[in-house]
């Protein structure tokens, strides 16, 4: 296991529920493909260990990356890192449809699927809890209150510490936050993508604070 010899990166609080992360995070998707060929396992682990030594403690993955293999890789890397110093984020909700079923992806926010995904991620990551658990995409066929209700149970059971939403509308954020505090919202924000400045950014200080904070990733 790596000792605490890493560089220092400023830290930032996400929400007021207690989550604090390195201001610079590491998105793990590319280690398992997507925009490139997957890295060999030993190289992927080496990259994660190097990021940690540079002071990055906030690692972001998802069950759909790979799919599944990215979480497995992260789990193996965590065995060589101090778990208590890592803030681990993963996501659920995007379902890959098999080629025989027409290909593409679907979204599932049903309570039973939420729990199934969480249990699966815990096993692949080889951890007892997930620091930040995001709903990767919002299921328009399931009321957000139902999805959040199951996430709240997972928090109460200690399997999840904090809850986040990815690519959610202002109304969805408000309704979800009424069920359980939302600690982070993950959306694209770049020179080319500025849509969230109209509604999402103004929403945050007026509606969510002091019980939440935003995690807006530049891509």
KEKE-3310 file (N, C-alpha, C; in steps of 0.2 Angstrom, whole numbers, plus 5000, padded with zeros to 4 digits):
npx = (5004:5002:5011:5008:5014:5011:5009:5003:4987:4975:4960:4942:4925:4911:4895:4887:4887:4898:4907:4923:4935:4949:4953:4956:4951:4951:4945:4941:4937:4944:4954:4949:4945:4934:4938:4949:4961:4959:4969:4983:4981:4991:4996:4986:4983:4995:4995:4984:4990:5000:4993:4987:4999:5002:4993:4980:4965:4952:4942:4934:4922:4912:4898:4896:4907:4917:4910:4909:4922:4930:4927:4932:4946:4948:4946:4956:4967:4964:4968:4981:4982:4979:4963:4955:4959:4955:4942:4929:4920:4906:4894:4877:4864:4864:4860:4868:4862:4861:4868:4858:4847:4845:4855:4864:4859:4850:4840:4839:4830:4824:4820:4823:4833:4843:4848:4853:4863:4871:4875:4882:4893:4900:4905:4913:4922:4928:4925:4918:4910:4903:4909:4903:4889:4882:4867:4868:4861:4845:4830:4816:4804:4802:4798:4808:4808:4806:4818:4827:4823:4827:4841:4842:4840:4851:4861:4857:4860:4874:4881:4882:4889:4887:4876:4874:4869:4869:4868:4855:4839:4834:4822:4821:4833:4828:4817:4823:4832:4824:4820:4832:4848:4857:4874:4882:4882:4884:4889:4892:4903:4910:4920:4913:4901:4888:4876:4871:4873:4862:4851:4855:4867:4862:4853:4859:4865:4853:4843:4849:4859:4861:4864:4870:4882:4891:4897:4904:4910:4923:4925)
npy = (4994:5011:5024:5039:5050:5059:5073:5089:5095:5108:5107:5105:5107:5098:5101:5102:5091:5084:5079:5081:5084:5082:5096:5095:5081:5064:5057:5041:5034:5033:5024:5012:5012:5019:5033:5028:5014:5001:5002:4991:4981:4982:4995:5003:5003:5008:5021:5027:5026:5035:5047:5048:5050:5063:5070:5069:5064:5061:5051:5046:5035:5023:5011:5008:5010:5002:4989:4988:4984:4995:4998:4986:4987:4999:4994:4985:4994:5001:4992:4995:5007:5019:5017:5025:5038:5041:5048:5041:5040:5034:5028:5024:5018:5019:5008:4996:4990:4974:4969:4961:4966:4977:4986:5001:5011:5011:5019:5016:5019:5012:5007:4994:4991:5001:4997:4984:4988:4996:4986:4978:4986:4989:4976:4974:4985:4981:4987:4993:5004:5017:5033:5044:5043:5043:5046:5041:5045:5052:5043:5045:5038:5034:5041:5053:5054:5041:5034:5041:5038:5025:5027:5035:5025:5017:5025:5026:5014:5013:5010:5019:5036:5049:5057:5060:5068:5066:5076:5082:5090:5107:5106:5092:5091:5099:5092:5080:5084:5087:5075:5069:5076:5083:5081:5084:5089:5083:5089:5093:5107:5119:5128:5127:5122:5129:5129:5126:5137:5145:5140:5130:5134:5146:5140:5133:5141:5147:5137:5125:5126:5128:5115:5108:5106:5110:5100:5102:5096:5100:5096)
npz = (5000:4996:5004:5014:5005:4996:4984:4988:4984:4983:4993:4992:4997:4994:4996:5012:5019:5023:5014:5007:4995:4984:4974:4961:4951:4946:4931:4927:4916:4903:4906:4903:4890:4878:4872:4867:4866:4879:4893:4898:4913:4923:4919:4920:4934:4938:4933:4941:4954:4952:4950:4963:4970:4966:4973:4970:4976:4973:4964:4949:4943:4934:4933:4919:4912:4902:4899:4917:4919:4922:4935:4941:4939:4946:4959:4961:4961:4972:4982:4984:4989:5001:5007:5016:5013:5000:4990:4983:4968:4960:4947:4942:4932:4918:4905:4896:4880:4873:4858:4851:4855:4849:4851:4857:4872:4887:4900:4918:4932:4942:4959:4963:4954:4957:4969:4965:4957:4965:4975:4966:4961:4973:4976:4964:4966:4977:4990:5006:5006:4996:4992:4985:4976:4961:4951:4935:4923:4921:4923:4914:4916:4929:4944:4951:4965:4969:4965:4972:4985:4987:4986:4997:5007:5005:5010:5023:5027:5026:5015:5005:5005:5001:4989:4972:4956:4939:4924:4926:4926:4932:4939:4942:4951:4961:4966:4969:4979:4989:4995:4999:5004:4990:4986:4975:4958:4942:4927:4910:4907:4898:4886:4875:4878:4886:4891:4904:4912:4911:4919:4928:4936:4942:4950:4960:4972:4976:4979:4983:4992:5010:5009:4999:4986:4971:4958:4944:4930:4919:4902)
capx = (5000:5006:5011:5006:5020:5009:5010:4997:4982:4970:4954:4936:4920:4905:4890:4889:4886:4904:4911:4928:4938:4954:4950:4957:4949:4953:4940:4944:4934:4948:4958:4945:4943:4930:4941:4956:4961:4960:4976:4984:4979:4996:4998:4980:4985:5001:4992:4980:4994:5004:4988:4987:5005:5002:4989:4973:4961:4945:4942:4927:4921:4904:4897:4895:4913:4920:4907:4911:4929:4934:4927:4936:4952:4949:4946:4963:4971:4963:4971:4988:4981:4975:4956:4953:4961:4952:4935:4927:4913:4904:4888:4873:4858:4864:4860:4869:4857:4864:4866:4852:4841:4845:4861:4863:4859:4844:4841:4835:4830:4819:4823:4827:4839:4847:4851:4857:4869:4875:4879:4887:4898:4903:4909:4919:4927:4930:4925:4912:4905:4905:4909:4898:4885:4878:4863:4871:4856:4838:4825:4810:4798:4802:4798:4815:4807:4807:4825:4830:4821:4831:4847:4842:4841:4858:4865:4856:4863:4881:4884:4884:4890:4884:4872:4874:4865:4872:4864:4849:4836:4833:4816:4824:4837:4824:4813:4828:4835:4819:4820:4839:4852:4862:4880:4885:4879:4890:4887:4897:4903:4916:4919:4908:4894:4887:4869:4869:4873:4855:4847:4858:4871:4858:4849:4863:4865:4846:4839:4852:4863:4867:4864:4873:4887:4891:4903:4903:4916:4924:4927)
capy = (5000:5017:5028:5046:5054:5062:5080:5093:5099:5111:5103:5108:5104:5097:5101:5103:5084:5082:5077:5085:5081:5086:5101:5091:5074:5060:5053:5035:5031:5032:5018:5006:5013:5024:5037:5025:5007:5000:5001:4985:4982:4985:5001:5007:5004:5013:5028:5029:5027:5041:5052:5049:5053:5070:5074:5068:5059:5060:5046:5045:5029:5021:5004:5007:5011:4995:4991:4985:4983:5000:4997:4981:4990:5004:4990:4982:4999:5003:4988:4997:5014:5020:5018:5031:5045:5041:5049:5037:5041:5029:5030:5019:5020:5018:5001:4994:4985:4969:4970:4957:4970:4983:4990:5007:5011:5013:5022:5013:5022:5009:5006:4988:4992:5005:4993:4979:4991:4997:4980:4975:4991:4987:4970:4975:4990:4978:4992:4993:5009:5022:5040:5048:5038:5047:5043:5043:5048:5052:5039:5049:5034:5033:5047:5054:5053:5034:5033:5044:5035:5019:5030:5037:5019:5015:5030:5024:5007:5014:5008:5025:5041:5055:5056:5065:5068:5068:5078:5082:5096:5110:5103:5085:5093:5102:5086:5075:5087:5087:5068:5068:5081:5081:5084:5086:5088:5082:5091:5096:5114:5120:5134:5125:5119:5134:5129:5125:5144:5148:5138:5125:5137:5150:5136:5130:5145:5149:5132:5119:5128:5126:5108:5105:5110:5108:5097:5103:5094:5103:5090)
capz = (5000:4996:5010:5013:5003:4990:4984:4991:4980:4987:4994:4991:5000:4990:5000:5019:5022:5025:5008:5005:4990:4980:4969:4955:4952:4940:4928:4926:4910:4898:4907:4900:4883:4876:4867:4866:4868:4886:4895:4902:4920:4927:4917:4923:4941:4939:4932:4947:4959:4951:4951:4970:4973:4964:4977:4968:4980:4971:4958:4947:4938:4933:4931:4912:4909:4901:4905:4923:4920:4925:4942:4943:4939:4952:4965:4962:4963:4979:4987:4984:4991:5008:5006:5020:5010:4994:4989:4977:4965:4954:4945:4940:4928:4911:4904:4889:4877:4869:4850:4849:4857:4845:4853:4861:4879:4890:4907:4923:4939:4947:4966:4964:4950:4960:4974:4962:4954:4971:4977:4961:4962:4980:4975:4959:4969:4983:4996:5010:5005:4990:4995:4981:4971:4956:4946:4929:4919:4924:4920:4914:4917:4936:4948:4955:4972:4970:4964:4978:4991:4988:4987:5004:5011:5005:5014:5030:5028:5026:5009:5001:5010:4998:4983:4967:4950:4933:4918:4928:4925:4938:4943:4945:4956:4967:4969:4972:4985:4995:4998:5003:5001:4985:4987:4969:4951:4937:4920:4905:4907:4894:4882:4869:4881:4892:4893:4911:4915:4911:4925:4934:4940:4946:4954:4966:4978:4979:4980:4986:4998:5012:5010:4994:4982:4964:4955:4937:4927:4912:4898)
cpx = (5004:5006:5010:5012:5018:5010:5003:4993:4977:4963:4948:4930:4914:4899:4892:4887:4892:4909:4916:4933:4944:4951:4951:4955:4952:4947:4943:4942:4939:4953:4955:4943:4939:4933:4947:4955:4962:4967:4977:4983:4985:4998:4992:4981:4990:4999:4988:4985:4998:4999:4988:4993:5006:4997:4981:4970:4954:4945:4935:4926:4913:4904:4897:4902:4916:4916:4909:4918:4933:4933:4931:4943:4953:4949:4953:4968:4970:4966:4978:4988:4978:4968:4953:4955:4958:4944:4933:4920:4912:4897:4884:4867:4858:4865:4862:4865:4862:4863:4860:4846:4841:4850:4859:4862:4852:4845:4836:4836:4826:4823:4826:4833:4845:4851:4855:4863:4874:4879:4884:4894:4903:4908:4915:4924:4930:4931:4918:4907:4908:4904:4903:4895:4880:4873:4865:4867:4849:4833:4818:4804:4797:4802:4805:4814:4808:4814:4828:4829:4825:4838:4848:4843:4848:4863:4864:4859:4871:4884:4886:4884:4886:4881:4873:4870:4870:4867:4857:4846:4835:4827:4818:4828:4833:4820:4818:4830:4830:4818:4827:4844:4857:4868:4884:4881:4884:4887:4893:4897:4910:4915:4914:4901:4893:4880:4867:4869:4866:4851:4850:4862:4867:4854:4852:4863:4858:4842:4842:4856:4859:4868:4867:4878:4888:4898:4902:4910:4917:4927:4930)
cpy = (5006:5021:5035:5050:5058:5070:5083:5096:5102:5107:5108:5104:5104:5096:5102:5096:5081:5080:5082:5081:5085:5090:5098:5084:5071:5056:5047:5032:5029:5026:5012:5007:5019:5028:5034:5018:5006:4999:4994:4986:4985:4992:5006:5008:5009:5020:5031:5030:5033:5047:5053:5052:5061:5074:5073:5062:5057:5057:5045:5040:5028:5014:5003:5008:5004:4991:4986:4984:4988:5000:4992:4983:4995:5000:4987:4988:5001:4999:4990:5004:5014:5022:5024:5038:5046:5043:5046:5038:5036:5031:5023:5022:5020:5010:4999:4989:4981:4970:4966:4961:4976:4988:4996:5006:5013:5016:5018:5016:5018:5007:5000:4988:4996:5001:4987:4982:4993:4991:4977:4980:4990:4981:4971:4980:4987:4983:4990:4998:5013:5029:5044:5044:5043:5043:5046:5047:5047:5048:5043:5045:5033:5040:5048:5053:5045:5032:5035:5041:5029:5021:5032:5031:5016:5019:5028:5018:5007:5012:5014:5031:5047:5053:5062:5064:5070:5070:5078:5089:5100:5107:5096:5086:5095:5096:5081:5077:5087:5080:5067:5073:5079:5085:5086:5085:5088:5084:5093:5104:5116:5127:5133:5123:5124:5134:5129:5132:5147:5146:5134:5129:5142:5146:5134:5135:5146:5143:5126:5121:5130:5119:5104:5109:5107:5105:5097:5102:5097:5097:5092)
cpz = (5000:5002:5009:5011:4997:4990:4987:4985:4984:4987:4993:4994:4995:4995:5007:5023:5025:5020:5007:5000:4987:4975:4962:4955:4946:4938:4925:4919:4905:4899:4904:4893:4882:4871:4865:4867:4875:4888:4899:4909:4924:4925:4920:4930:4942:4938:4938:4953:4958:4952:4959:4973:4971:4968:4975:4972:4978:4964:4956:4942:4937:4931:4923:4909:4908:4897:4911:4924:4923:4933:4945:4944:4945:4958:4966:4964:4970:4984:4988:4987:4997:5007:5010:5017:5003:4994:4982:4975:4960:4953:4942:4935:4921:4909:4897:4886:4873:4862:4848:4851:4854:4847:4856:4868:4881:4897:4912:4929:4944:4953:4966:4959:4953:4965:4971:4959:4960:4974:4972:4961:4968:4979:4970:4962:4975:4989:5000:5009:4999:4993:4991:4975:4967:4952:4939:4924:4922:4920:4920:4915:4924:4939:4951:4962:4974:4970:4971:4985:4992:4989:4995:5009:5011:5009:5021:5032:5028:5020:5004:5006:5007:4991:4978:4961:4944:4927:4920:4927:4932:4942:4946:4951:4962:4970:4972:4979:4991:4998:5002:5000:4995:4986:4981:4963:4946:4930:4916:4906:4904:4890:4876:4872:4887:4894:4900:4915:4915:4917:4930:4938:4945:4952:4961:4972:4981:4981:4984:4992:5004:5012:5004:4990:4975:4962:4948:4934:4920:4908:4891)
residu = (UNK:UNK:UNK:UNK:UNK:UNK:UNK:UNK:UNK:UNK:UNK:UNK:UNK:UNK:UNK:UNK:UNK:UNK:UNK:UNK:UNK:UNK:UNK:UNK:UNK:UNK:UNK:UNK:UNK:UNK:UNK:UNK:UNK:UNK:UNK:UNK:UNK:UNK:UNK:UNK:UNK:UNK:UNK:UNK:UNK:UNK:UNK:UNK:UNK:UNK:UNK:UNK:UNK:UNK:UNK:UNK:UNK:UNK:UNK:UNK:UNK:UNK:UNK:UNK:UNK:UNK:UNK:UNK:UNK:UNK:UNK:UNK:UNK:UNK:UNK:UNK:UNK:UNK:UNK:UNK:UNK:UNK:UNK:UNK:UNK:UNK:UNK:UNK:UNK:UNK:UNK:UNK:UNK:UNK:UNK:UNK:UNK:UNK:UNK:UNK:UNK:UNK:UNK:UNK:UNK:UNK:UNK:UNK:UNK:UNK:UNK:UNK:UNK:UNK:UNK:UNK:UNK:UNK:UNK:UNK:UNK:UNK:UNK:UNK:UNK:UNK:UNK:UNK:UNK:UNK:UNK:UNK:UNK:UNK:UNK:UNK:UNK:UNK:UNK:UNK:UNK:UNK:UNK:UNK:UNK:UNK:UNK:UNK:UNK:UNK:UNK:UNK:UNK:UNK:UNK:UNK:UNK:UNK:UNK:UNK:UNK:UNK:UNK:UNK:UNK:UNK:UNK:UNK:UNK:UNK:UNK:UNK:UNK:UNK:UNK:UNK:UNK:UNK:UNK:UNK:UNK:UNK:UNK:UNK:UNK:UNK:UNK:UNK:UNK:UNK:UNK:UNK:UNK:UNK:UNK:UNK:UNK:UNK:UNK:UNK:UNK:UNK:UNK:UNK:UNK:UNK:UNK:UNK:UNK:UNK:UNK:UNK:UNK:UNK:UNK:UNK:UNK:UNK:UNK)
# end
